[in-house]
Amino acid sequence: MKVIQHSVVTLQTALISNRQDLAEIYSKYTEQERCLLEEGFHSRQPGSLFLPITVHSDADWIPAHPEEPQDFESFFRDPYRKTPDASHNTIYIQTIGSFGEVGAQTDQFVEWLREYGQAFFYGLSVTLLPAVTVAETGCSFRVNSNSNNLQILTGDLLRFLEKKKPKDAFCIVGLTMIDLYPSDSWNFVSGKHAPLITNFLHPEPLNDFFQRSTNPLINTADKKKNTACCFLSVCVCLFFMVISKPLVLLSFQTMTHEIGHMFGIKHCQWLNFCLRKLQASISFKIAERYQALLHWVEDDDSQTSCQPVFHLSKPTEAFQTYRLWLRRCLDILKST
């Protein structure tokens, strides 16, 4: 087990930057906002909002996928990062294929994902597209010889989503319960992938696939610049309809994590510094965003009127630790 730690000076440079223009932008945050952003400087102190990143084994993401930590300056100056604008300010969610006998639960769960995504990416709209069948996608598919599971060819699905993407989309996210395969030589099965993300998504094969020469959505110039998946406006999440505390929380974290890549936010080793990257992209008020997230966690949708015949209570118990953490953040942001 290894704890990743940095000096305060290193963290300050990563968050604020030595560039005068970026430092001046940082100075425009309120005192309370800067206090929250700088909580990461004190990760080793008892009671800190942000704990140091701990690597438990060589199979963890950081040692298994070596990459330079992305500080704010590196993020800001990247010419290929995506930024929403007035004409491209909606995140679309597209469900694909059958969800078995749990259709009502699926509808409810996907609506929770939409609501949470809209709070997380505060200032953008998150919209559900009408569900499509596998046949409607026109994708190639196979039955895996080892698992007997139906699998869809990832490249075809990405192409379908790219064509399906509305003109005002910042990005489109595909959700499916059907397993995926990026090429005939790949053989990964639902629920039997790397320990990092478990069953909600196949991040490592897809990320590797995005960087392969066979990826149909990366042009030659992008390959040379190695922009890869961080700058695509399409992703596919492998969705499992199991309403359990760990998976509920994991699914929400995974979806927002993958959409974060579409802003050009890479895997971060700087704790809370991704907050500045996201805020710089969307220009939300930090306190309003945290309030929206807290409202989603605390809102009891069982009290709303006109409930359908089947109603699944929001599993807010999975978010109780998160709720307390959000309250602590808001205490800092609202302090005088």
Secondary structure, 3 states (H helix, E strand, C coil): CEEECCCHHHHHHHHHCCCHHHHHHHHCCCHHHHHHHHHHHHCCCCCCCCCCEEECCCCCHHHHCCCCCCCHHHHHHCCCCCCCECCECEEEEEEECCCCCCHHHHHHHHHHHHHHHHHHCCCCEEEEEEEECHHHHCCCEEECCCCCCEEEEHHHHHHHHHHHCCCCEEEEEEEECCEEECCCCCCCCCCCCCCCCCCCCCHHHHHHHHCCCCCCCCCHHHHHHCCHHHHCCEEEEECCCCCCHHHHHHHHHHHHHHHHHHCCCCCCCCHHHHHHHHHHHHCCCHHHHHHHHHHHHHCCHHHCCCCCCCCCCCCHHHHHHHHHHHHHHHHHHCCC
